[in-house]
Amino acid sequence: MTRPLLPTIVLVTLFGASAQAGDDCDVAIDAWQPREAVRAMAADQGWRIIRIKIEDGCYEVYGFDRRGQRFEAKIDPQTLLIVELEAEEHDDDD
């Protein structure tokens, strides 16, 4: 009786994992643009880069935006489009 449940559990696990992987990049490595292209894109945005690393198949950029606000951006390695952007908020009253 437990045999039919195993495939169902595996499918639920797979679907659950893929639902959480929505902000991952799935690009073949030979289609990636070089880090220099990421740096050029960041300069066009007015960003000052502290670090570029690879996470979840995407470029992950850490730095400061043109207003001096710290941020983390996930960048598609093929298109260089921003997949996710998290900015650190700060009070101007400090």
All heavy atoms as an XYZ file, in Angstrom:
745
protein
N       0.810     -1.197      0.000
C       0.000      0.000      0.000
C       0.863      1.275      0.000
O       0.443      2.294     -0.479
C      -0.902     -0.047      1.225
C      -2.176      0.713      1.114
S      -3.260     -0.106     -0.036
C      -4.615      0.962      0.010
N       2.067      1.197      0.529
C       2.928      2.385      0.574
C       3.621      2.663     -0.749
O       4.094      3.750     -0.968
C       3.994      2.247      1.673
O       4.763      1.085      1.421
C       3.366      2.213      3.042
N       3.696      1.707     -1.641
C       4.360      1.909     -2.924
C       3.760      3.061     -3.730
O       4.510      3.893     -4.224
C       4.335      0.633     -3.748
C       5.491     -0.281     -3.507
C       5.536     -1.226     -4.695
N       6.448     -2.293     -4.624
C       7.757     -2.206     -4.740
N       8.318     -1.048     -4.878
N       8.523     -3.260     -4.709
N       2.444      3.192     -3.888
C       1.900      4.302     -4.681
C       2.189      5.669     -4.064
O       2.230      6.662     -4.754
C       0.402      4.032     -4.721
C       0.255      2.570     -4.450
C       1.397      2.221     -3.551
N       2.410      5.744     -2.784
C       2.668      7.040     -2.152
C       4.054      7.572     -2.475
O       4.253      8.771     -2.562
C       2.504      6.929     -0.632
C       1.083      6.706     -0.131
C       1.088      6.583      1.386
C       0.170      7.830     -0.562
N       5.020      6.705     -2.660
C       6.388      7.149     -2.911
C       6.496      8.049     -4.143
O       7.042      9.138     -4.048
C       7.328      5.953     -3.021
C       8.802      6.301     -3.162
C       9.258      7.151     -1.984
C       9.628      5.048     -3.276
N       5.946      7.661     -5.305
C       6.018      8.581     -6.449
C       5.320      9.905     -6.179
O       5.767     10.950     -6.609
C       5.335      7.811     -7.579
C       5.450      6.376     -7.184
C       5.400      6.361     -5.686
N       4.228      9.884     -5.438
C       3.520     11.116     -5.114
C       4.383     12.009     -4.237
O       4.481     13.214     -4.467
C       2.190     10.801     -4.377
O       1.428      9.931     -5.207
C       1.417     12.061     -4.091
N       5.057     11.428     -3.268
C       5.935     12.204     -2.392
C       7.084     12.803     -3.194
O       7.424     13.965     -3.032
C       6.467     11.324     -1.237
C       5.319     10.976     -0.293
C       7.583     12.028     -0.486
C       5.666      9.922      0.730
N       7.655     12.027     -4.099
C       8.741     12.525     -4.930
C       8.260     13.669     -5.798
O       8.917     14.700     -5.911
C       9.342     11.383     -5.790
C      10.309     11.941     -6.812
C      10.019     10.361     -4.897
N       7.080     13.556     -6.408
C       6.542     14.619     -7.253
C       6.268     15.880     -6.449
O       6.591     16.975     -6.889
C       5.255     14.156     -7.953
C       5.455     13.186     -9.107
C       4.110     12.723     -9.633
C       6.251     13.833    -10.217
N       5.708     15.733     -5.281
C       5.441     16.900     -4.434
C       6.752     17.576     -4.062
O       6.866     18.795     -4.103
C       4.650     16.479     -3.168
C       4.598     17.615     -2.163
C       3.248     16.039     -3.549
N       7.755     16.794     -3.744
C       9.059     17.351     -3.406
C       9.650     18.097     -4.591
O      10.165     19.198     -4.457
C      10.012     16.230     -2.948
O       9.426     15.564     -1.836
C      11.362     16.786     -2.567
N       9.580     17.504     -5.779
C      10.117     18.160     -6.968
C       9.379     19.441     -7.295
O       9.979     20.455     -7.602
C      10.069     17.210     -8.171
C      11.053     16.045     -8.133
C      10.806     15.121     -9.317
C      12.477     16.539     -8.140
N       8.055     19.417     -7.230
C       7.284     20.621     -7.527
C       7.528     21.691     -6.471
O       7.616     22.861     -6.785
C       5.782     20.318     -7.640
C       5.420     19.643     -8.920
C       4.766     18.439     -8.927
C       5.744     20.219    -10.137
C       4.432     17.814    -10.116
C       5.427     19.602    -11.333
C       4.760     18.391    -11.323
N       7.663     21.300     -5.235
C       7.950     22.260     -4.174
C       9.301     22.924     -4.373
O       9.448     24.122     -4.217
N      10.291     22.148     -4.771
C      11.626     22.701     -4.995
C      11.634     23.635     -6.192
O      12.260     24.684     -6.160
C      12.630     21.570     -5.209
N      10.931     23.296     -7.256
C      10.935     24.157     -8.433
C      10.165     25.442     -8.189
O      10.480     26.467     -8.762
C      10.383     23.418     -9.652
O       9.018     23.129     -9.467
N       9.184     25.413     -7.327
C       8.434     26.631     -7.017
C       9.307     27.622     -6.265
O       9.196     28.823     -6.445
C       7.192     26.289     -6.195
N      10.216     27.114     -5.436
C      11.092     27.994     -4.684
C      12.271     28.479     -5.521
O      12.950     29.415     -5.162
C      11.625     27.272     -3.451
C      10.552     26.978     -2.440
C      11.096     26.189     -1.267
O      12.238     25.754     -1.264
N      10.265     25.997     -0.264
N      12.520     27.855     -6.646
C      13.667     28.200     -7.463
C      13.331     29.236     -8.527
O      14.014     29.348     -9.516
C      14.216     26.933     -8.113
N      12.300     30.021     -8.315
C      11.840     30.979     -9.306
C      12.832     32.092     -9.610
O      12.804     32.649    -10.687
N      13.708     32.426     -8.679
C      14.663     33.498     -8.931
C      16.058     32.958     -9.249
O      17.022     33.687     -9.267
C      14.711     34.478     -7.765
C      15.094     33.825     -6.455
O      15.169     32.586     -6.401
O      15.308     34.558     -5.487
N      16.151     31.657     -9.538
C      17.406     31.071     -9.984
C      17.564     31.315    -11.480
O      16.591     31.508    -12.191
C      17.436     29.567     -9.725
C      17.488     29.224     -8.243
O      17.616     30.154     -7.427
O      17.384     28.040     -7.918
N      18.785     31.290    -11.950
C      19.066     31.442    -13.374
C      19.420     30.074    -13.936
O      20.166     29.324    -13.319
C      20.217     32.416    -13.581
S      19.883     34.054    -12.910
N      18.897     29.756    -15.084
C      19.151     28.469    -15.722
C      19.706     28.730    -17.114
O      18.987     28.664    -18.101
C      17.859     27.657    -15.779
C      18.089     26.241    -16.258
O      19.233     25.763    -16.177
O      17.125     25.612    -16.727
N      20.976     29.076    -17.157
C      21.625     29.460    -18.409
C      22.872     28.607    -18.588
O      23.680     28.473    -17.663
C      22.019     30.956    -18.377
C      22.750     31.346    -19.635
C      20.801     31.834    -18.162
N      23.038     28.042    -19.771
C      24.250     27.265    -20.066
C      25.468     28.169    -19.932
O      25.441     29.335    -20.345
C      24.168     26.688    -21.479
N      26.521     27.639    -19.361
C      27.714     28.430    -19.063
C      28.308     29.083    -20.310
O      28.853     30.183    -20.240
C      28.775     27.583    -18.310
C      29.843     28.461    -17.683
C      29.400     26.553    -19.224
C      29.422     29.207    -16.476
N      28.173     28.442    -21.472
C      28.730     29.032    -22.689
C      27.930     30.229    -23.185
O      28.379     30.959    -24.060
C      28.890     27.984    -23.797
C      27.577     27.338    -24.208
O      26.619     27.366    -23.419
O      27.526     26.793    -25.326
N      26.750     30.464    -22.602
C      25.919     31.620    -22.968
C      26.114     32.794    -22.006
O      25.538     33.863    -22.200
C      24.448     31.216    -23.012
N      26.929     32.597    -20.981
C      27.154     33.649    -19.989
C      27.976     34.785    -20.579
O      28.907     34.568    -21.346
C      27.907     33.093    -18.784
C      27.073     32.313    -17.830
C      26.128     31.376    -18.138
C      27.127     32.369    -16.415
N      25.596     30.849    -16.999
C      26.186     31.440    -15.921
C      27.881     33.110    -15.518
C      25.978     31.250    -14.563
C      27.670     32.916    -14.165
C      26.731     32.000    -13.697
N      27.637     35.993    -20.168
C      28.471     37.146    -20.481
C      29.570     37.226    -19.415
O      29.380     36.807    -18.279
C      27.629     38.416    -20.500
C      26.608     38.403    -21.628
C      26.102     39.785    -21.930
O      26.866     40.746    -21.951
N      24.810     39.885    -22.171
N      30.721     37.773    -19.752
C      31.830     37.839    -18.790
C      31.563     38.848    -17.665
O      30.702     39.724    -17.783
C      33.015     38.282    -19.650
C      32.397     38.995    -20.798
C      31.076     38.327    -21.053
N      32.324     38.721    -16.608
C      32.204     39.644    -15.465
C      32.418     41.095    -15.893
O      31.845     41.999    -15.311
C      33.198     39.279    -14.369
C      32.804     38.034    -13.618
C      33.833     37.699    -12.548
N      33.575     36.402    -11.987
C      33.054     36.209    -10.774
N      32.770     37.226    -10.008
N      32.845     34.989    -10.330
N      33.248     41.324    -16.896
C      33.477     42.689    -17.382
C      32.175     43.301    -17.899
O      31.942     44.504    -17.735
C      34.543     42.703    -18.484
C      35.935     42.355    -18.018
C      36.149     40.850    -17.814
O      35.418     40.036    -18.421
O      37.041     40.496    -17.028
N      31.335     42.485    -18.513
C      30.031     42.970    -18.993
C      29.125     43.318    -17.811
O      28.365     44.293    -17.866
C      29.368     41.921    -19.888
N      29.224     42.547    -16.741
C      28.450     42.853    -15.523
C      28.937     44.177    -14.940
O      28.127     45.033    -14.554
C      28.585     41.722    -14.479
C      27.841     42.074    -13.202
C      28.086     40.399    -15.043
N      30.238     44.370    -14.905
C      30.803     45.629    -14.394
C      30.349     46.823    -15.244
O      30.027     47.885    -14.715
C      32.316     45.564    -14.354
C      32.841     44.640    -13.290
C      34.364     44.721    -13.166
N      34.869     43.687    -12.306
C      34.780     43.679    -10.978
N      34.197     44.681    -10.364
N      35.275     42.689    -10.277
N      30.316     46.646    -16.560
C      29.867     47.721    -17.453
C      28.389     48.027    -17.231
O      27.989     49.197    -17.180
C      30.114     47.337    -18.909
N      27.567     46.982    -17.071
C      26.142     47.178    -16.785
C      25.962     47.920    -15.469
O      25.151     48.846    -15.359
C      25.424     45.821    -16.749
C      23.915     45.891    -16.496
S      23.353     46.091    -14.793
C      23.805     44.533    -14.082
N      26.749     47.537    -14.467
C      26.666     48.189    -13.160
C      27.067     49.659    -13.259
O      26.425     50.528    -12.661
C      27.564     47.456    -12.159
N      28.096     49.961    -14.021
C      28.522     51.352    -14.217
C      27.413     52.156    -14.886
O      27.164     53.310    -14.522
C      29.797     51.400    -15.048
N      26.719     51.551    -15.865
C      25.589     52.225    -16.515
C      24.468     52.533    -15.528
O      23.742     53.510    -15.688
C      25.024     51.362    -17.660
C      25.969     51.283    -18.847
O      26.909     52.112    -18.935
O      25.769     50.385    -19.691
N      24.331     51.680    -14.504
C      23.313     51.878    -13.470
C      23.767     52.909    -12.424
O      22.980     53.316    -11.586
C      23.016     50.552    -12.743
C      22.432     49.470    -13.594
C      20.970     49.705    -13.890
O      20.238     50.316    -13.109
N      20.520     49.232    -15.029
N      25.032     53.262    -12.457
C      25.574     54.168    -11.451
C      25.962     53.450    -10.173
O      26.074     54.058     -9.114
N      26.178     52.143    -10.260
C      26.521     51.341     -9.100
C      28.027     51.341     -8.867
O      28.810     51.378     -9.802
C      26.093     49.895     -9.286
C      24.613     49.667     -9.393
C      23.613     50.558     -9.167
C      23.982     48.458     -9.788
N      22.398     49.976     -9.381
C      22.602     48.680     -9.763
C      24.448     47.206    -10.156
C      21.671     47.694    -10.090
C      23.531     46.222    -10.484
C      22.153     46.460    -10.439
N      28.405     51.268     -7.589
C      29.796     51.039     -7.198
C      29.853     49.624     -6.630
O      29.265     49.327     -5.598
C      30.239     52.051     -6.144
C      31.701     51.897     -5.776
C      32.209     53.052     -4.949
N      31.416     53.315     -3.758
C      31.683     52.821     -2.545
N      32.729     52.034     -2.359
N      30.927     53.118     -1.514
N      30.535     48.739     -7.329
C      30.544     47.317     -6.983
C      31.596     47.024     -5.920
O      32.736     47.454     -6.023
C      30.821     46.455     -8.222
C      29.683     46.587     -9.223
C      31.009     44.989     -7.838
C      29.906     45.818    -10.498
N      31.171     46.250     -4.926
C      32.071     45.748     -3.894
C      32.499     44.322     -4.252
O      33.658     43.969     -4.141
C      31.382     45.732     -2.506
C      30.882     47.119     -2.139
C      32.298     45.134     -1.450
C      31.953     48.157     -2.004
N      31.526     43.511     -4.721
C      31.806     42.103     -4.989
C      30.847     41.556     -6.038
O      29.671     41.923     -6.056
C      31.651     41.304     -3.701
C      31.930     39.842     -3.836
C      31.847     39.159     -2.506
N      32.187     37.751     -2.682
C      31.877     36.822     -1.820
N      31.228     37.123     -0.723
N      32.216     35.578     -2.045
N      31.355     40.667     -6.893
C      30.534     39.898     -7.824
C      30.812     38.434     -7.534
O      31.976     38.019     -7.491
C      30.885     40.183     -9.299
C      30.638     41.644     -9.649
C      30.074     39.272    -10.221
C      31.098     42.022    -11.049
N      29.759     37.660     -7.317
C      29.936     36.226     -7.137
C      28.844     35.494     -7.898
O      27.936     36.133     -8.453
C      29.952     35.844     -5.659
C      28.621     35.958     -4.954
C      28.754     35.466     -3.526
C      27.395     35.188     -2.922
N      27.500     34.538     -1.619
N      28.913     34.186     -7.934
C      27.909     33.370     -8.601
C      27.107     32.638     -7.543
O      27.679     31.992     -6.659
C      28.574     32.373     -9.579
C      29.292     33.147    -10.668
C      27.529     31.418    -10.156
C      30.185     32.298    -11.541
N      25.782     32.757     -7.634
C      24.869     32.127     -6.677
C      23.613     31.709     -7.421
O      23.043     32.503     -8.167
C      24.531     33.131     -5.566
C      23.697     32.575     -4.459
C      24.501     31.707     -3.498
O      25.718     31.938     -3.338
O      23.907     30.800     -2.908
N      23.187     30.462     -7.233
C      21.968     29.942     -7.873
C      22.005     30.087     -9.385
O      20.989     30.319    -10.021
C      20.717     30.631     -7.312
C      20.545     30.417     -5.821
O      20.902     29.327     -5.335
O      20.056     31.336     -5.139
N      23.180     29.999     -9.981
C      23.311     30.099    -11.428
C      23.235     31.520    -11.960
O      23.178     31.725    -13.165
N      23.228     32.497    -11.069
C      23.160     33.906    -11.454
C      24.420     34.619    -10.975
O      25.115     34.152    -10.086
C      21.971     34.602    -10.769
S      20.362     33.890    -11.069
N      24.679     35.776    -11.572
C      25.660     36.677    -10.975
C      24.976     37.345     -9.794
O      23.803     37.719     -9.861
C      26.091     37.762    -11.960
C      27.114     37.328    -12.975
C      26.826     37.371    -14.328
C      28.381     36.904    -12.582
C      27.770     37.000    -15.275
C      29.328     36.526    -13.512
C      29.018     36.576    -14.858
O      29.962     36.199    -15.788
N      25.692     37.493     -8.712
C      25.182     38.226     -7.564
C      26.142     39.387     -7.332
O      27.356     39.182     -7.200
C      25.099     37.307     -6.350
C      23.984     37.691     -5.411
C      23.662     36.575     -4.439
O      24.461     36.369     -3.506
O      22.628     35.923     -4.610
N      25.602     40.582     -7.332
C      26.404     41.799     -7.225
C      26.090     42.484     -5.903
O      24.929     42.681     -5.555
C      26.085     42.757     -8.403
C      26.859     44.057     -8.260
C      26.387     42.091     -9.732
N      27.137     42.841     -5.182
C      27.011     43.582     -3.925
C      27.683     44.929     -4.119
O      28.767     45.008     -4.690
C      27.704     42.836     -2.783
C      27.142     41.474     -2.508
C      27.576     40.357     -3.219
C      26.164     41.295     -1.546
C      27.062     39.101     -2.969
C      25.634     40.041     -1.290
C      26.082     38.948     -1.998
O      25.565     37.693     -1.760
N      27.033     45.979     -3.637
C      27.646     47.285     -3.763
C      26.750     48.397     -3.274
O      25.883     48.192     -2.425
N      26.974     49.586     -3.853
C      26.229     50.783     -3.487
C      25.624     51.384     -4.751
O      26.292     51.453     -5.794
C      27.154     51.812     -2.823
C      27.709     51.328     -1.516
C      28.909     50.636     -1.463
C      27.024     51.549     -0.333
C      29.429     50.181     -0.268
C      27.530     51.101      0.876
C      28.729     50.412      0.906
N      24.375     51.832     -4.656
C      23.735     52.457     -5.820
C      24.171     53.915     -5.925
O      24.978     54.403     -5.140
C      22.209     52.304     -5.766
C      21.556     53.056     -4.611
O      22.198     53.935     -3.997
O      20.383     52.777     -4.323
N      23.614     54.620     -6.896
C      24.054     56.009     -7.144
C      23.739     56.954     -5.986
O      24.330     58.011     -5.872
C      23.487     56.535     -8.461
C      21.994     56.700     -8.497
C      21.465     57.225     -9.832
N      21.597     56.222    -10.863
C      22.170     56.434    -12.050
N      22.624     57.595    -12.369
N      22.258     55.464    -12.928
N      22.815     56.563     -5.082
C      22.494     57.379     -3.904
C      23.336     56.998     -2.691
O      23.148     57.537     -1.614
C      21.016     57.238     -3.553
C      20.082     57.722     -4.637
C      18.643     57.547     -4.219
N      18.506     56.332     -3.417
C      17.469     55.524     -3.439
N      16.458     55.780     -4.210
N      17.420     54.454     -2.683
N      24.214     55.984     -2.880
C      25.046     55.534     -1.772
C      24.386     54.480     -0.911
O      24.902     54.129      0.150
N      23.252     53.950     -1.359
C      22.530     52.937     -0.606
C      23.093     51.554     -0.934
O      23.264     51.200     -2.097
C      21.037     52.992     -0.956
C      20.170     52.126     -0.105
C      18.694     52.354     -0.389
O      18.316     53.067     -1.311
N      17.850     51.745      0.398
N      23.382     50.785      0.104
C      23.918     49.429     -0.059
C      22.844     48.534     -0.679
O      21.672     48.638     -0.336
C      24.351     48.893      1.296
C      25.143     47.632      1.231
C      25.654     47.293      2.650
N      26.631     46.255      2.589
C      27.916     46.433      2.355
N      28.398     47.635      2.194
N      28.746     45.417      2.305
N      23.251     47.622     -1.592
C      22.288     46.723     -2.236
C      22.940     45.392     -2.579
O      24.165     45.240     -2.543
C      21.728     47.348     -3.517
C      22.705     47.329     -4.663
C      22.722     46.285     -5.566
C      23.641     48.339     -4.802
C      23.639     46.252     -6.601
C      24.562     48.312     -5.840
C      24.567     47.263     -6.737
N      22.065     44.452     -2.915
C      22.457     43.150     -3.447
C      21.546     42.898     -4.638
O      20.331     43.026     -4.532
C      22.252     42.083     -2.378
C      22.490     40.683     -2.841
C      22.176     39.665     -1.751
O      22.348     39.975     -0.554
O      21.737     38.567     -2.111
N      22.133     42.554     -5.776
C      21.348     42.311     -6.985
C      21.702     40.956     -7.570
O      22.865     40.571     -7.622
C      21.612     43.394     -8.026
N      20.676     40.231     -7.998
C      20.865     38.978     -8.715
C      20.660     39.290    -10.191
O      19.639     39.859    -10.571
C      19.853     37.945     -8.213
C      20.175     36.536     -8.626
C      19.217     35.548     -8.002
C      19.731     35.125     -6.650
N      19.026     33.935     -6.146
N      21.652     38.942    -11.021
C      21.675     39.315    -12.432
C      21.674     38.063    -13.309
O      22.468     37.144    -13.073
C      22.940     40.143    -12.759
C      23.127     41.308    -11.778
C      22.955     40.597    -14.206
C      22.077     42.353    -11.837
N      20.802     38.043    -14.317
C      20.794     36.946    -15.277
C      22.114     36.987    -16.055
O      22.459     38.028    -16.627
C      19.615     37.092    -16.239
C      19.532     35.959    -17.230
O      20.380     35.922    -18.154
O      18.629     35.122    -17.107
N      22.871     35.892    -16.093
C      24.194     35.925    -16.707
C      24.195     36.021    -18.234
O      25.211     36.370    -18.825
C      24.823     34.600    -16.259
C      23.662     33.708    -16.000
C      22.572     34.595    -15.503
N      23.070     35.756    -18.863
C      23.002     35.845    -20.317
C      22.510     37.215    -20.770
O      23.109     37.853    -21.625
C      22.083     34.760    -20.877
C      21.999     34.756    -22.392
C      21.149     33.606    -22.904
O      20.310     33.078    -22.193
N      21.374     33.221    -24.141
N      21.425     37.691    -20.155
C      20.799     38.948    -20.584
C      21.282     40.152    -19.786
O      21.074     41.283    -20.205
C      19.282     38.854    -20.428
O      18.961     38.687    -19.032
C      18.706     37.699    -21.235
N      21.881     39.901    -18.620
C      22.290     40.931    -17.664
C      21.105     41.738    -17.147
O      21.265     42.867    -16.689
C      23.370     41.851    -18.250
C      24.659     41.152    -18.653
C      25.685     42.177    -19.134
C      25.239     40.331    -17.515
N      19.924     41.142    -17.199
C      18.746     41.769    -16.599
C      18.739     41.476    -15.105
O      19.212     40.428    -14.659
C      17.463     41.244    -17.240
C      17.263     41.612    -18.700
C      16.007     40.932    -19.247
C      17.154     43.126    -18.861
N      18.194     42.399    -14.330
C      18.108     42.232    -12.884
C      16.973     41.263    -12.576
O      15.822     41.511    -12.933
C      17.862     43.584    -12.191
C      19.028     44.529    -12.485
C      17.678     43.382    -10.686
C      18.774     45.969    -12.079
N      17.312     40.154    -11.922
C      16.335     39.140    -11.538
C      15.731     39.497    -10.184
O      14.546     39.317     -9.952
C      16.999     37.743    -11.483
C      16.044     36.694    -10.959
C      17.550     37.359    -12.839
N      16.569     40.013     -9.302
C      16.132     40.377     -7.954
C      17.032     41.492     -7.447
O      18.234     41.492     -7.712
C      16.238     39.156     -7.038
C      15.773     39.380     -5.632
C      15.897     38.126     -4.779
O      16.043     37.016     -5.321
O      15.860     38.271     -3.552
N      16.447     42.436     -6.722
C      17.221     43.542     -6.170
C      16.770     43.784     -4.742
O      15.588     43.983     -4.484
C      17.022     44.809     -7.005
C      17.763     46.051     -6.569
C      19.263     45.861     -6.698
C      17.320     47.243     -7.386
N      17.717     43.719     -3.822
C      17.433     43.993     -2.418
C      18.280     45.180     -1.990
O      19.502     45.138     -2.111
C      17.773     42.781     -1.542
C      16.900     41.586     -1.801
C      17.282     40.414     -0.934
O      17.957     40.596      0.105
O      16.903     39.288     -1.290
N      17.626     46.210     -1.501
C      18.334     47.399     -1.041
C      18.227     47.488      0.477
O      17.181     47.187      1.057
C      17.749     48.647     -1.679
N      19.322     47.895      1.089
C      19.324     48.111      2.534
C      18.733     49.484      2.794
O      19.203     50.482      2.269
C      20.761     48.046      3.049
C      20.884     48.242      4.539
C      22.333     48.168      4.966
O      22.938     47.093      4.810
O      22.852     49.192      5.448
N      17.687     49.498      3.578
C      17.035     50.770      3.862
C      17.683     51.427      5.058
O      18.105     50.773      5.995
C      15.548     50.556      4.109
C      14.853     49.996      2.880
C      13.348     50.144      2.953
O      12.876     51.011      3.701
O      12.691     49.399      2.244
N      17.778     52.740      5.011
C      18.318     53.491      6.131
C      17.486     54.747      6.337
O      16.891     55.270      5.407
C      19.796     53.829      5.926
C      20.037     54.731      4.740
N      20.103     54.244      3.455
C      20.217     56.056      4.647
C      20.312     55.255      2.613
N      20.397     56.360      3.307
N      17.456     55.217      7.563
C      16.718     56.437      7.892
C      17.574     57.651      7.579
O      18.750     57.686      7.882
C      16.337     56.470      9.372
C      15.267     55.448      9.708
O      14.490     55.074      8.803
O      15.205     55.023     10.884
N      16.954     58.664      6.987
C      17.666     59.916      6.741
C      17.692     60.778      7.984
O      18.359     61.800      8.021
C      17.002     60.678      5.592
C      17.219     59.971      4.267
O      18.214     59.239      4.133
O      16.389     60.156      3.351
N      16.947     60.370      9.050
C      16.871     61.142     10.282
C      18.060     60.893     11.213
O      18.227     61.562     12.207
C      15.591     60.786     11.055
C      14.348     61.180     10.265
O      14.452     62.065      9.389
O      13.282     60.598     10.532
N      18.903     59.906     10.896
C      20.032     59.561     11.779
C      21.068     60.634     11.811
O      21.410     61.275     10.931
C      20.680     58.238     11.355
C      19.747     57.063     11.614
O      18.818     57.205     12.428
O      19.985     55.987     10.997
